[in-house]
């Protein structure tokens, strides 16, 4: 997973939020508005971050209704959230 700039920062903040609130679930817009400091990150950065975290297995996505995509943590992430955050902070 290669992220840079604001998307990487958003990914780290998403994981930090999920470490503190493991049951949290939201849409991309909800993540941007409630989980992140929306002043620094745009919707495209959040989308890139979320897609990268899904690909890495730290975030899962599902559609509870057509056209509505929701994201939340995975069991894999919750097994060792600190290691996942440190790996991303280290550039992995």
N, C-alpha and C positions, 0 to 999 in steps of 0.2 A: 504494500500500500504506500503510494507516494503522494503526499499532500504537502503543499507549501503555503506560506502566507496565512491569509485569513481563514482558509478552509482547514488548515492544520490546527490553528488556534481554536477554531470552532469544534473540531473533533476532540481535542483535549478537554475543552469545557463541557462537552456533552458527556464524556466519560466521567469527569469529576462530579457532574450533577447526578449521574446514575449511581456513582459510588455512594453519594450522600442520600439519594432517594431511589433505592433499587427497584421500587415498584412503579416508578414514573413511566408514563406513556403519553405520547402526544404526536401531533402532525408536524410537518416541517415548519409551518408557520408558528405553531405553538412552541416548538423547540426554540425557534429564533426569538420569539417574544418573551417566553417565561424562563427558559433555561440559560439563555445567553444574554450578554450585553448587546442588544440589537443595534446599538449605535456604531459598532465596529464591523459588523458582519452583515452581508446581504443574503438574500434568499438562495442565490446560486452557490455561495460558499457553504451554506448549511446543507444544501442538496448534495454537494460533492463530499462533504464531511460524512454525512449520513450514509451515502452509498459506499464510501470507503470502509466505514465501520461495519456495515452489513457484510461486505466482502471479507473482512477480517474475522467475522464471527462474533463481534462484540455487541452488535446491535441487530435486532430482528425487525422486520417490517411485515405488516399484514394489512388486509383491506376488510374492515368490519362491515363496510357497505361499499357498493360500487363507486369508484372515484375518490374514496377517502382512504389514504394511506396513513397508518399509525406506526410509530417506532417505539421500541422499548428494549431493555437490556436482555442479554442472553444468559443462560446458565453458565456458559463458558466464561463470559466476562465476570460474572458474580463470584466464580470460584476464586479469582485473585485479581480484583479490580486495580489494586495498587501496581501490580506488575504490568498490566495492560496500559495504564496511564504512563508509567515510567518508560515503557517501550516506545510509545508514541512520542513522548517528550524527547527521547533520545534519537528520534529521526527514523525509527523503524517503520 
